[in-house]
Structures are given as C-alpha cells and as structure tokens.
Amino acid sequence: MHLSPAHHAHPRSPGEERFALAAELLSLLGDRTRLALLHALAEGEADVGTLTEACGAARPAVSQHLARLRLAGLVDTRKEGRRVIYSLRHGHLRRLVEEALRTADHRLAERGGEAGTAGGEGPVTEAGR
C-alpha cells in the first residue's frame, strides 16, 4: 500500500460512479464479438473489413458492435478516403483485454485443457506484447 500523496491519483474507495462506469465497461467486454474486436484493435488500427475477418462475425453485426464501442468512448474513428479506420482510445483497454485473456488461459489450464488454444492462438505472454 502506498501512503505518499503522489499515489492518491485514484481514490482508495472507488465510489458509486466509478463502480457504475466499470460495470458498464465490463458488460461491453462481456460480449464475445466485442472482445474479439477489441483484441484485434489492440494490435493496431483496422477497418471494418479487416475486423470482420479477424472476429469471424457477419459484417452488419461487426458494424453494430463497433458503433456501440464508439458510443461508449472505447474506440476512435478516422476517415481514410471512403474507409473508416478504428482504433482503441486508451492503452488501458488493451491491457484489460489482455488480462481477461490471460485469466481465460488460467481457467482453461485449471480445467485440464491446453491454455490459449481456443481460437487457434497460443497463450498471451509477456514476450507477445
């Protein structure tokens, strides 16, 4: 526990508003397609076509999920010609997605499965950052 004033940027007790916002964020991450989209965007900017391929969902569904993420302030957009390019707004979100996937790896390992094999990718490692 840090007691110096420099470490009080975040209150010790989150408070109702912070809990509500965190719950809203986690509910957005609770959808498999949105989680896959955020994981793909953690690798870098992408357009809808690239994101559709990355997450394996239908293009209209991907567009709807991206709209929800944009309205929630989790992703940014910019125009490149006729294409809309999406990116993560905050690095914190990238780390949150990585931690969720690491937790999934641990749970898979506890079940006796091979961690990280769901989705055809290996486990997330420090070297993989």
Phi and psi in degrees as a GROMACS rama.xvg file:
@    title "Ramachandran Plot"
@    xaxis  label "Phi"
@    yaxis  label "Psi"
@TYPE xy
-94.7161  127.469  HIS-2
-106.763  -8.82629  LEU-3
-70.7587  149.865  SER-4
-58.7063  -26.9499  PRO-5
-64.575  -19.7807  ALA-6
-99.0573  17.3742  HIS-7
-103.817  26.9695  HIS-8
-63.4807  -32.1606  ALA-9
-115.175  127.975  HIS-10
-60.5132  149.428  PRO-11
-65.4717  -40.8105  ARG-12
-97.1704  117.948  SER-13
-58.1027  -33.8429  PRO-14
82.3797  159.936  GLY-15
-61.5813  -44.1004  GLU-16
-63.893  -43.0899  GLU-17
-66.0884  -40.9137  ARG-18
-61.0562  -42.7232  PHE-19
-63.2447  -44.511  ALA-20
-66.4519  -39.9902  LEU-21
-64.3721  -40.8228  ALA-22
-63.8438  -39.8474  ALA-23
-62.5362  -44.82  GLU-24
-60.9227  -47.9333  LEU-25
-65.3302  -31.8889  LEU-26
-68.4793  -35.2332  SER-27
-65.622  -36.9511  LEU-28
-75.0943  -13.3934  LEU-29
-74.2549  -4.44592  GLY-30
-97.8728  129.237  ASP-31
-58.7204  -42.4244  ARG-32
-66.3292  -44.8085  THR-33
-63.9947  -38.4699  ARG-34
-63.5308  -42.0544  LEU-35
-64.3909  -38.9282  ALA-36
-63.7592  -45.4578  LEU-37
-65.4037  -36.3345  LEU-38
-63.168  -44.2202  HIS-39
-63.5405  -41.7885  ALA-40
-69.8661  -21.8705  LEU-41
-64.9729  -23.0809  ALA-42
-80.9743  -18.4954  GLU-43
145.638  176.283  GLY-44
-60.3979  152.056  GLU-45
-159.886  156.097  ALA-46
-95.668  176.232  ASP-47
-60.7159  -41.1341  VAL-48
-60.6843  -46.0754  GLY-49
-63.6595  -42.1913  THR-50
-68.2193  -34.4412  LEU-51
-61.6357  -45.5838  THR-52
-63.407  -41.2005  GLU-53
-66.1075  -36.6779  ALA-54
-101.238  -12.3889  CYS-55
75.7386  15.6384  GLY-56
-101.253  167.443  ALA-57
-69.015  146.573  ALA-58
-55.5369  -44.7617  ARG-59
-60.6075  -38.2464  PRO-60
-66.1141  -41.7062  ALA-61
-61.1435  -44.2509  VAL-62
-60.6727  -41.5512  SER-63
-65.6182  -42.3059  GLN-64
-64.6102  -41.5651  HIS-65
-63.0856  -37.8678  LEU-66
-62.6899  -42.5815  ALA-67
-62.7706  -42.6356  ARG-68
-65.7169  -37.2918  LEU-69
-67.9485  -45.4979  ARG-70
-63.5313  -29.3548  LEU-71
-80.2584  -5.84406  ALA-72
80.4659  19.5104  GLY-73
-92.3139  -26.0401  LEU-74
-126.879  152.312  VAL-75
-108.869  159.019  ASP-76
-130.264  155.009  THR-77
-149.5  152.889  ARG-78
-90.172  140.06  LYS-79
-134.294  92.8114  GLU-80
67.1279  -124.743  GLY-81
-91.3762  -8.41068  ARG-82
-88.9186  148.609  ARG-83
-103.919  125.866  VAL-84
-104.185  130.044  ILE-85
-104.871  148.486  TYR-86
-149.884  158.033  SER-87
-70.7071  140.445  LEU-88
-77.5981  -36.7311  ARG-89
-131.619  141.751  HIS-90
-64.4733  -25.5319  GLY-91
-59.4527  -36.9231  HIS-92
-65.964  -40.0701  LEU-93
-58.0345  -46.5575  ARG-94
-65.575  -36.5281  ARG-95
-64.4903  -43.3011  LEU-96
-63.4528  -44.0174  VAL-97
-59.7925  -43.4465  GLU-98
-65.4907  -38.1967  GLU-99
-62.1284  -41.3609  ALA-100
-70.7217  -35.8464  LEU-101
-63.6478  -41.277  ARG-102
-62.5794  -40.3161  THR-103
-62.308  -41.1914  ALA-104
-57.8479  -44.7277  ASP-105
-63.9536  -41.6869  HIS-106
-65.9108  -39.286  ARG-107
-63.2291  -41.0618  LEU-108
-63.9784  -39.6013  ALA-109
-64.5277  -31.4322  GLU-110
-78.0557  -8.39827  ARG-111
93.5557  0.649055  GLY-112
-81.3679  172.629  GLY-113
-88.2079  115.38  GLU-114
-57.1999  133.297  ALA-115
84.6542  1.6298  GLY-116
-84.7367  -16.043  THR-117
-65.5436  123.485  ALA-118
92.1764  0.350787  GLY-119
80.8111  8.21216  GLY-120
-112.855  154.427  GLU-121
-75.7601  174.028  GLY-122
-64.863  151.057  PRO-123
-74.5363  127.847  VAL-124
-125.811  165.942  THR-125
-59.5295  -37.6255  GLU-126
-67.102  -24.1946  ALA-127
-79.6331  -0.387003  GLY-128
